[in-house]
Amino acid sequence: MNNNIDFSIIRERALRNIREDLVTEWGNTYPAEAIQETFDTVKTEHKTKAVVEDFVPVLVEAEMKERLRTSDLEGAT
């Protein structure tokens, strides 16, 4: 029996869900485009530097929440 699980699919689904949740939670405070643009930047930065890719969704979510709390978004006025 071969149990080769492609965890990249699980990570991408987690990242998609995190993005959607952040837009839903913070969409009344910031434009969705600003949240998504910043999310893409943060995700790319973490994926580029990742030693253990399984932690990327957790790290992206934590950084995004901090940026949202401190109004540190790209394209936000």
C-alpha positions in Angstrom: 0.0 0.0 0.0 1.4 3.4 -1.0 0.3 6.4 1.1 2.0 9.2 -0.8 0.0 12.2 0.1 0.7 15.4 -1.8 0.8 17.9 1.0 1.2 20.8 -1.4 -2.4 20.5 -2.3 -3.4 20.7 1.4 -1.1 23.8 1.9 -2.7 25.5 -1.1 -6.2 24.8 0.2 -5.2 26.1 3.6 -3.8 29.3 2.1 -6.9 29.8 0.0 -9.1 29.4 3.1 -7.0 31.8 5.1 -7.1 34.4 2.3 -10.9 34.1 2.1 -11.3 34.3 5.9 -9.1 37.4 6.2 -11.1 39.2 3.4 -14.3 38.2 5.2 -13.1 39.3 8.6 -11.3 42.5 7.6 -13.2 43.5 4.4 -15.2 46.2 6.2 -11.9 47.8 7.3 -9.7 47.5 4.2 -10.4 47.0 0.5 -10.4 43.3 -0.5 -7.8 44.1 -3.2 -5.4 45.5 -0.6 -5.8 42.4 1.6 -5.3 40.1 -1.3 -2.3 42.0 -2.8 -0.6 42.0 0.6 -1.5 38.3 1.1 0.2 37.4 -2.2 3.3 39.3 -1.3 3.5 37.7 2.2 2.8 34.3 0.8 5.6 34.6 -1.8 8.1 35.9 0.7 7.4 32.9 3.1 7.4 30.4 0.3 10.7 31.7 -1.0 12.4 31.5 2.5 10.7 28.4 3.7 12.8 25.6 5.0 9.8 23.6 6.1 6.9 24.3 3.7 4.3 22.8 6.0 4.5 25.9 8.2 4.0 28.5 5.4 0.2 28.8 6.0 0.6 29.4 9.7 3.3 31.9 9.2 1.4 33.7 6.4 -1.7 33.9 8.6 0.2 35.2 11.6 2.0 37.9 9.6 -1.2 38.9 7.8 -3.1 39.3 11.1 -0.3 41.5 12.4 -0.3 43.6 9.3 -4.1 44.0 9.4 -4.0 45.0 13.1 -1.3 47.6 12.4 -2.6 48.9 9.1 0.5 47.7 7.2 -1.1 46.7 3.9 0.0 47.3 0.4 -2.4 49.7 -1.5 -4.4 50.6 1.6 -5.2 54.2 2.2 
